[in-house]
Amino acid sequence: MKEDKNPWMKNDQWTEEVGLLRAIVLKTELVETNKWGGEVYTVNNKNVLGIGSFKNYFALWFFNGVFLKDEAQVLVNANEGVTKALRQWRFTSANEINEKLILQYINEAIANEKAGLSIKPEKKEAMQCDFFQAALDNNKALKTALEQLTPFKQKEYWEYMATAKQEKTKVTRLEKITPMILEGKGFNDKYRK
């Protein structure tokens, strides 16, 4: 049986160095857990940091690193323009690991998390679909049933309909979802626990 590989460990080049970072992290109150296939360290079930290795570096990343003072100026935005809060601290050798400084950053990140500092994701407007709107306007039972669903479930249906490009696809999709909506089911309920 194939062993599941941590997706944040792109190679085995930094195994020892990542182990050093992990040992430092485990000296704090953070709880090690597994999310998205990799180790994530949390406080009060909130993500604080993660560790990973890549081709040219290994890294410690802070989920809400944007709020860290970063007096040593070691943090970078790993995906400029996309990542708003996450910041990485990249290393290229074990010699760069300064336990005292790392613990300072980790403890500040824990304090920030406990204080509730975070960037809330921007709410996206639900997609619009004239075809779906017309179908709702012509079928009051369908419109009422959709309105009784949670906003999240309504949004799923709107996006499903709005992403159909061809008229025949819209018709097929409407035929598929009408009984689901009338039964009070969400579009992806069968995948939820």
C-alpha positions, 0 to 999 in steps of 0.5 A: 500500500502506498504511503500518503505523502504530505503535499507540503513536503515537496522533497526529502531534501530538508527532512532533518531541518524540518524536524528541527523546526517541528521540535521548536514548534512543539515546545509551545502550546500549539497542538499538532494536527493534520489538515489538507494532508500536512501538519498544521499547528493550532491553538483553540482549534484555530490555524496558527502555522504550518511547516513545509519543504520545497525545492529551494527552501524549507519554510515555516508559515503563519496563517495570519502572519500579516499581523506579526511585527516582523522586526527581523524582516524575515517574512515574505508573502508567498503568493503576492496578490493572492495571499492576504494574511499568510506569510512564510519564513523561508530557510535554506540551511539549518544554520539559519534556524534561530530558536529564540527568534522563531519562538518569539514569532510563534508566541506573537502569532499565538497571542494574535490568534487568541486576540482574534486578529484575522483577515475575514474572507471577502464575501463574493456576490452570488452569480446571476443567471437570467435563465434561472431567474426566469424559471423561478419567476415562472414557478412560484413553488420552485422560487419559494423552495429555493428561498427556504434553503440556506443562503449558502445552498442558494448560492450553490444553485445560482453558481451551478446555473450561471456557469452553464454557457449553452442554452441546452446545458441550462435546460438540462441543469434546470431539469436536474436541480428542480426536484432537488430544490423542491425536496429542500436539498442542497446541491452538494448535500450528498457530499456533506457529512 
